[in-house]
Structures are given as structure tokens and as C-alpha cells.
Amino acid sequence: MTTETTEALAGLLVEQAPDAVIFAGPDGNIQVWNSAAAEMFGYSEAEAMGKNLDIIIPEQFRDAHWKGFDRALKAGESKYRGQSLPTRAMNAKGEPFYVELSFAIVHGRDGAVIGALAHARDINDRFEKDRASRRRMRELEEELKALKGEGAAPA
């Protein structure tokens, strides 16, 4: 495969990836935003490109995000590499939802850090179902404790 063919393939792989692919430079501004990101977050590529990642980070998480982002860029690696983490994101309407994120710090051919890559998957429905199941399980456990307590007392 020629270099030109390899570069074209890389572009197609990013654009057609089933998960959102987002790349931000060291300044935190978006440089890559694929169609899955556009669909998930509600910002077209044109709307997202050059914008700060704050457009998808709920305000209450921004401080922690930027501390981790800066620390990872400085270290040249993310402590979360190889992991998928559930967290909250925000869509173009300002609505929060749950996503699963995986991260990598990207290095240029010379080894210098050029930015951060994230893959995101919408897990909102699954997260809400799991939350409802956990809530129901707690309710049933409380009911069971109450029943056992009633049956154990002498009449």
C-alpha cells in the first residue's frame, strides 16, 4: 500500500467508525470530529471543528476534565489508556447523557505530544436501565428485610 493509499484509508476508518472519534490539540480545540460524533452530540463537523471541548463537557466536570487533560498531555500518556470509562457528556441542546469514553495521547513521528484522542459511545439507555434495576433491587431487599422482621417476632 502506498503512503497516499494508507492516509486515505486512515481517513475513511475515522469517518466511518461506529463510535464517535474526537481529537483535540494541546489547546483543547477539536481538530477531528467524525460523523458518529456529529450524530451523538448534535454538532455538525463544521460546528465542532476548532471549538473547545467544553461544548460536550457538562460544566460541573470541566475543572476535573482540564486538570486530567493537562496532566495527561504533560506526562505523554493517559492513566486510563486501554480502559473505557462511563461519564456524562452534553449534547448541542445542553442535555446531559451518559457516554463510555476511551482515551489516548497522540504523539507525532518525532515523539512530541500533538493532542488527545477520545472514542465515545452513547450508553445512556443502558445506564438508565441499570440504574433502574439497581433501584428496584434495593427496594426488593428492603421489602424482604421487612417481611423477615415481621415473621420473626412472636405473636
Beta strands, then each sheet from edge to edge (+ up, - down):
strand 1: 20-24
strand 2: 30-33
strand 3: 85-90
strand 4: 96-107
strand 5: 113-122
sheet 1: 2+ 1- 5+ 4- 3+
end
